[in-house]
Amino acid sequence: MERADALERLTKLEGKNLHELAQELEVNLLGPSQKVNKGWAGHTFERYLGLPINSAQSPNFGSWELKVIPLKTLQNGKITPKETMAVTMIDPYQVARTPFETSHLLSKLQKAVIVARTVGKTVHEPSYVYDVQAIDIDPDTELYDIIRDDYNIVRDCINDPNRGFKALTGAMGTLIQPRTKGAGHGSISRAFYARPQFLSRIFNL
């Protein structure tokens, strides 16, 4: 399935109750041990598209990549992204030698189809498909310039003999941050994450 086809089909779900769709498609919210199946929303969209459920956190379908993000409602009624969105792992060897224009970060962002869904405080509260967007980062825009600068902050740090890969911190970056990825304290893995501010721009929140 091509990106344009997936985008068209997913857009038809806007306003849909995701719990009802999951039930229709026989996707379980809870696992055998009654713990929350954290991938249930993504699995629901994959099954809706007629694609095999992928155990990877961010299924890659070749010409595009599915991302699902939660949105929360603030006390003032404003809807905002609940958390950051993982984009791609940081390979220090590759990032150090690759300009932004040919980077995995830009490639991954340009492949993304993002489904935003509203959520409550628990998995059992209603969740609705809010919006679906395909990221399109035009080189002649401010957005492109900011993301390029965020990437170069990371690249410069990795290439700095006095700092290096281990000096990367989530405090870096305006819209894209480098952050620890992996379970447990002291993980040395890092990944690029899209900040909520970036997601708010994509969905005009």
C-alpha positions in Angstrom: 0.0 0.0 0.0 1.4 3.4 -1.0 1.5 6.4 1.3 -1.2 8.3 -0.5 -3.6 5.3 -0.4 -2.9 4.8 3.3 -3.4 8.5 4.0 -6.8 8.5 2.1 -8.0 5.5 4.0 -6.9 6.6 7.4 -8.4 10.1 6.9 -11.8 8.4 6.6 -11.5 7.4 10.3 -11.5 10.9 11.6 -14.0 11.2 14.5 -14.2 7.4 14.8 -14.3 5.8 18.3 -11.1 3.8 18.3 -12.3 1.3 20.9 -15.2 0.4 18.7 -12.9 0.0 15.7 -10.5 -2.2 17.7 -13.4 -4.4 18.8 -14.6 -4.7 15.2 -11.1 -5.8 14.1 -10.6 -8.1 17.0 -7.6 -6.2 18.5 -7.4 -6.6 22.3 -6.7 -3.6 24.6 -5.4 -6.0 27.2 -2.9 -8.8 26.9 -3.2 -12.3 28.4 -2.0 -11.0 31.8 -4.5 -8.2 31.7 -1.8 -5.6 31.2 -2.4 -2.9 28.6 -1.4 -3.9 25.1 0.6 -0.7 24.5 0.5 -1.2 20.7 -3.2 -1.7 20.4 -3.9 1.6 18.7 -1.2 1.1 16.0 -2.3 -2.6 15.6 -5.9 -1.4 15.0 -4.8 1.0 12.2 -2.6 -1.7 10.6 -5.4 -4.2 10.6 -7.8 -1.6 9.2 -5.4 -1.0 6.3 -5.3 -4.7 5.7 -1.6 -5.0 6.7 -0.1 -7.7 8.9 0.4 -6.5 12.5 4.0 -5.6 12.9 5.7 -6.1 16.3 8.0 -3.1 15.7 7.1 0.0 17.5 7.1 2.0 14.3 6.0 -0.2 11.4 7.8 0.7 8.2 5.8 0.0 5.0 8.5 1.0 2.5 7.4 4.3 1.0 5.8 5.4 4.3 5.9 4.8 8.0 2.9 4.7 10.4 3.1 6.8 13.6 0.3 7.1 16.2 0.4 9.9 18.8 -1.9 10.5 21.8 -3.5 13.9 22.4 -4.7 15.1 25.8 -7.3 17.7 26.7 -6.2 20.4 29.1 -8.5 21.9 31.8 -9.0 25.0 29.5 -10.3 22.7 26.7 -7.2 23.0 24.6 -6.0 19.8 22.9 -2.2 19.2 22.9 0.2 16.4 22.3 0.6 14.2 25.4 4.2 13.2 24.7 7.1 13.2 22.3 7.3 11.0 19.3 10.2 8.7 18.5 11.5 9.3 15.0 14.7 7.3 14.5 17.7 6.0 16.4 20.9 8.0 16.4 23.9 6.1 15.0 26.8 8.4 16.0 29.1 7.1 13.2 26.4 7.8 10.5 25.2 11.1 11.9 28.7 12.4 12.3 29.4 11.9 8.6 26.0 12.7 7.1 24.6 16.2 6.3 21.0 16.9 7.2 19.8 16.9 3.6 20.7 13.1 3.3 20.1 12.2 6.9 18.0 9.3 8.2 16.2 11.9 10.4 14.8 13.9 7.4 14.1 10.7 5.5 12.1 9.2 8.4 10.1 12.4 8.9 9.3 12.7 5.2 8.0 9.1 5.2 5.7 9.5 8.3 2.0 9.3 8.2 0.8 10.4 11.7 -2.5 9.5 13.2 -3.4 11.7 16.2 -6.0 10.3 18.7 -7.5 11.9 21.8 -7.0 9.9 25.0 -8.3 9.9 28.6 -6.4 9.1 31.7 -6.7 5.4 31.3 -6.9 3.0 28.3 -10.6 2.4 29.0 -11.6 6.0 28.5 -12.9 7.0 25.0 -10.3 7.5 22.3 -11.2 9.2 19.1 -9.3 9.6 15.8 -8.6 13.4 15.8 -6.6 14.0 12.6 -4.3 12.3 10.1 -1.3 14.1 8.6 1.5 13.2 6.3 4.6 15.2 7.1 5.9 17.4 4.2 8.9 19.5 5.2 9.5 22.0 2.4 13.2 23.1 2.2 12.1 26.7 1.8 10.3 26.8 5.1 11.2 27.9 8.6 10.2 24.4 9.9 12.9 22.9 7.7 15.5 25.4 8.9 14.7 24.7 12.6 14.9 20.9 12.2 18.1 21.2 10.2 19.6 23.3 13.0 18.4 20.8 15.6 20.1 18.0 13.7 23.3 20.0 13.3 23.4 20.7 17.1 23.5 16.9 17.6 26.0 16.4 14.8 28.3 19.1 16.1 28.2 17.6 19.6 29.1 14.1 18.3 32.0 15.5 16.2 33.3 17.6 19.2 36.3 15.7 20.8 35.5 17.4 24.1 31.9 16.3 24.2 31.0 13.4 21.8 27.9 11.1 21.6 27.6 10.6 25.4 27.2 14.4 25.9 23.9 14.4 24.0 21.0 15.5 26.1 17.2 16.0 25.8 17.7 19.7 26.6 19.1 20.1 23.1 17.0 21.1 20.1 14.0 23.3 19.5 11.6 20.9 17.8 13.7 17.7 17.6 15.7 16.5 20.6 18.2 13.7 21.1 17.2 11.6 24.1 18.0 8.4 25.8 16.2 5.4 24.4 16.0 2.0 26.1 14.9 0.6 29.4 16.7 1.2 32.6 18.8 4.0 34.0 22.1 4.6 32.3 21.1 3.5 28.8 23.7 4.7 26.3 21.3 4.5 23.3 20.0 7.8 21.9 17.2 8.6 19.4 15.7 11.6 17.8 12.4 12.6 19.2 9.9 15.1 17.9 8.9 17.5 20.7 5.2 18.2 21.4 5.8 21.7 19.8 6.7 20.0 16.5 3.6 17.8 16.6 1.4 20.9 17.5 2.7 22.5 14.3 1.9 19.5 12.2 -1.7 19.3 13.5 -2.2 23.0 13.9 -3.0 22.7 17.6 
